[in-house]
Amino acid sequence: MKNTSLKSKLRNREVTIGSWITIGHQAIIDILAESNFDWLTIDIEHTVIDFNELQILISFIQSHNIAALVRVSKNEEVVIKRALDAGADGIIVPMICSKDDALQAVNFAKYPPLGKRGVGLNRAQRYGFGFDEYKKWVEDSLVIIAQIEHIEGVQNIEDIISTQGIDGVIIGPYDLSGSIGIPGNFNDEKVISAINKVEINCKRYQKSLGYHVIEPNGDL
């Protein structure tokens, strides 16, 4: 049975903590699993992890009863479809800057009539033996996170988080600060103001908000 608790926690705006997988080795997951994370995200945007490794890593994360997310390389049909067919519990879609971007991500991730995703029979659908079960799981439990990492996404945040099918957002502070012209300057007033705008609107629309912690701090 696939993990369903993360969707529920996001819907209830409970605090969840996860980490990023950038090295395609199962030992990394073994080590992180000892920290009781709610989710682990495999990054295929900024790493050399390929789709064969991706499927192995997803199954290994899930064997520890942790939700396996994939930060896909782009908001593109085939990339999203392959990550989900490999069995991911959800996706983080980079550079969501508008409602159209958000709708596109949802369309690529969900089957008709909720989306436009094509049907393939892979690990997620138990190679055809469990398609009906998986289709229902996609409707009820698939997680789609919009990554807000550009000032345009901040400006359109209300449209993005009000898009049906978007379960929450996560801020990418490096690219967000870069889009303002000050990459890596996270304490600048412009960056802080942009982050505050996202936070205020997520509270208003009761959407979960995540943030990439630059310098890990156990007291946060």
C-alpha positions as CSV (number, residue, x, y, z in Angstrom):
1,M,0.0,0.0,0.0
2,K,1.4,3.4,-1.0
3,N,1.9,6.1,1.6
4,T,-1.2,8.2,2.2
5,S,-0.3,10.1,5.4
6,L,1.7,12.9,3.8
7,K,-1.3,14.2,1.8
8,S,-3.4,14.2,5.0
9,K,-0.7,16.0,6.9
10,L,-0.4,18.7,4.2
11,R,-4.2,19.1,4.1
12,N,-4.3,19.6,7.8
13,R,-1.2,21.9,7.6
14,E,0.7,19.8,10.1
15,V,4.5,20.3,10.3
16,T,6.4,17.8,8.2
17,I,10.2,17.6,7.9
18,G,12.1,16.1,5.0
19,S,15.5,16.1,3.3
20,W,17.0,16.1,-0.2
21,I,18.6,13.2,-2.0
22,T,21.3,14.3,-4.4
23,I,23.5,11.2,-4.4
24,G,22.0,8.1,-6.0
25,H,23.1,5.6,-3.4
26,Q,20.9,3.5,-1.1
27,A,23.2,4.0,1.8
28,I,22.2,7.7,1.9
29,I,18.6,6.7,2.4
30,D,19.5,4.2,5.1
31,I,21.3,7.0,7.0
32,L,18.5,9.6,6.6
33,A,15.9,7.0,7.5
34,E,17.4,6.9,11.0
35,S,16.2,10.6,11.5
36,N,12.5,9.8,11.2
37,F,11.8,12.2,8.3
38,D,8.3,12.4,7.0
39,W,9.5,12.5,3.4
40,L,12.6,12.4,1.3
41,T,12.9,14.2,-2.1
42,I,15.0,12.8,-4.9
43,D,16.4,15.7,-6.9
44,I,16.6,15.0,-10.7
45,E,16.9,18.7,-11.6
46,H,20.4,19.4,-10.4
47,T,21.9,15.9,-10.1
48,V,23.1,13.1,-12.4
49,I,20.5,10.7,-11.0
50,D,18.9,8.9,-14.0
51,F,15.5,7.3,-14.2
52,N,16.8,3.8,-13.6
53,E,18.4,5.0,-10.3
54,L,15.3,7.0,-9.6
55,Q,13.0,4.0,-9.5
56,I,15.3,2.1,-7.2
57,L,15.7,5.0,-4.8
58,I,11.9,5.5,-4.7
59,S,11.3,1.9,-3.8
60,F,14.1,2.0,-1.2
61,I,12.7,5.1,0.5
62,Q,9.2,3.6,0.6
63,S,10.6,0.4,2.1
64,H,11.4,2.6,5.2
65,N,7.8,3.7,5.3
66,I,8.8,7.3,4.3
67,A,7.0,9.2,1.5
68,A,9.2,9.4,-1.7
69,L,8.9,12.7,-3.5
70,V,10.7,13.7,-6.7
71,R,11.8,17.2,-7.6
72,V,11.4,16.8,-11.3
73,S,13.8,18.5,-13.8
74,K,11.1,20.7,-15.3
75,N,7.4,21.3,-15.7
76,E,7.2,18.9,-18.6
77,E,4.8,16.1,-19.5
78,V,7.2,13.1,-20.0
79,V,9.5,13.9,-17.0
80,I,6.5,14.1,-14.6
81,K,4.9,11.0,-16.1
82,R,8.0,8.9,-15.8
83,A,8.7,10.0,-12.2
84,L,5.1,9.1,-11.2
85,D,5.0,5.9,-13.1
86,A,8.2,4.9,-11.3
87,G,6.0,5.0,-8.1
88,A,6.7,8.4,-6.5
89,D,4.3,9.5,-3.8
90,G,4.4,13.0,-5.2
91,I,6.3,15.6,-7.1
92,I,7.9,19.0,-6.5
93,V,7.7,21.0,-9.7
94,P,10.3,23.8,-10.1
95,M,9.8,27.3,-11.3
96,I,6.1,27.6,-11.0
97,C,5.4,31.3,-11.9
98,S,1.8,31.5,-12.8
99,K,-1.6,29.8,-12.7
100,D,-1.0,28.4,-16.1
101,D,2.2,26.8,-14.8
102,A,0.3,25.3,-11.9
103,L,-2.5,23.9,-14.1
104,Q,0.1,22.4,-16.4
105,A,1.8,20.5,-13.5
106,V,-1.6,19.2,-12.3
107,N,-2.6,18.2,-15.9
108,F,0.6,16.2,-16.4
109,A,0.3,14.5,-13.0
110,K,-3.4,13.4,-13.0
111,Y,-5.5,11.2,-15.2
112,P,-8.6,12.5,-17.0
113,P,-11.0,14.0,-16.1
114,L,-8.8,15.7,-13.5
115,G,-5.8,16.0,-15.8
116,K,-4.3,14.9,-19.1
117,R,-1.8,12.3,-18.0
118,G,-1.3,9.4,-20.3
119,V,-1.5,5.9,-19.0
120,G,1.5,3.7,-18.8
121,L,1.8,0.4,-16.9
122,N,4.9,0.5,-14.7
123,R,5.8,0.1,-11.0
124,A,3.2,2.6,-9.8
125,Q,0.4,0.6,-11.4
126,R,1.9,-2.8,-10.4
127,Y,2.6,-3.3,-14.1
128,G,-1.1,-3.4,-14.9
129,F,-2.3,-5.5,-12.1
130,G,-3.4,-2.5,-10.0
131,F,-4.3,0.3,-12.3
132,D,-7.8,0.9,-10.9
133,E,-6.4,1.0,-7.4
134,Y,-3.6,3.4,-8.5
135,K,-6.0,5.6,-10.3
136,K,-8.0,6.0,-7.1
137,W,-4.8,6.7,-5.2
138,V,-3.8,9.4,-7.6
139,E,-7.2,11.1,-7.1
140,D,-7.0,10.9,-3.3
141,S,-3.4,10.9,-2.2
142,L,-1.0,12.1,-4.9
143,V,1.0,15.1,-3.7
144,I,1.8,18.0,-6.0
145,I,4.0,20.8,-4.7
146,A,4.7,24.0,-6.6
147,Q,8.2,25.3,-6.1
148,I,8.2,29.1,-5.8
149,E,11.6,30.3,-6.8
150,H,11.0,33.4,-8.9
151,I,9.6,36.8,-8.1
152,E,6.9,36.2,-10.8
153,G,5.7,33.2,-8.7
154,V,5.6,35.5,-5.7
155,Q,3.6,38.1,-7.6
156,N,1.1,35.4,-8.7
157,I,1.1,33.4,-5.5
158,E,-2.7,33.7,-5.0
159,D,-3.5,32.3,-8.4
160,I,-1.0,29.4,-7.9
161,I,-2.1,28.2,-4.5
162,S,-5.8,28.5,-5.4
163,T,-5.3,26.1,-8.3
164,Q,-7.1,22.8,-7.7
165,G,-4.7,20.0,-7.3
166,I,-1.8,22.0,-5.8
167,D,-1.3,20.7,-2.3
168,G,1.3,23.3,-1.2
169,V,4.3,25.3,-2.1
170,I,8.0,25.2,-1.2
171,I,10.2,28.2,-1.5
172,G,13.6,27.9,-3.3
173,P,15.5,30.8,-1.7
174,Y,18.6,30.7,-4.0
175,D,16.7,31.2,-7.3
176,L,14.2,33.5,-5.7
177,S,16.9,35.8,-4.5
178,G,18.6,35.5,-7.9
179,S,15.4,36.5,-9.7
180,I,15.5,39.7,-7.7
181,G,19.1,40.3,-8.8
182,I,20.8,39.4,-5.5
183,P,21.5,35.6,-5.6
184,G,22.3,34.2,-2.2
185,N,21.5,37.4,-0.3
186,F,18.7,35.9,1.8
187,N,18.6,38.6,4.4
188,D,17.9,41.4,1.9
189,E,14.6,43.2,2.6
190,K,13.4,42.4,-0.9
191,V,13.9,38.7,-0.4
192,I,12.3,38.8,3.1
193,S,9.3,40.8,1.8
194,A,8.8,38.2,-1.0
195,I,8.9,35.3,1.4
196,N,6.5,37.1,3.7
197,K,4.0,37.6,0.9
198,V,4.0,33.8,0.1
199,E,3.6,33.0,3.8
200,I,0.7,35.4,4.3
201,N,-1.2,34.1,1.3
202,C,-0.6,30.4,2.2
203,K,-2.1,31.1,5.6
204,R,-5.0,32.9,4.0
205,Y,-5.7,30.0,1.7
206,Q,-4.8,27.4,4.3
207,K,-2.1,25.9,2.1
208,S,1.0,24.2,3.4
209,L,4.2,26.2,3.0
210,G,7.7,24.7,2.9
211,Y,11.1,26.3,2.9
212,H,14.6,25.0,2.1
213,V,16.6,25.6,5.2
214,I,20.0,27.0,4.1
215,E,22.0,26.3,7.3
216,P,20.5,23.3,9.2
217,N,19.7,24.3,12.8
218,G,18.2,21.8,15.3
219,D,16.6,24.7,17.2
220,L,14.4,25.9,14.4
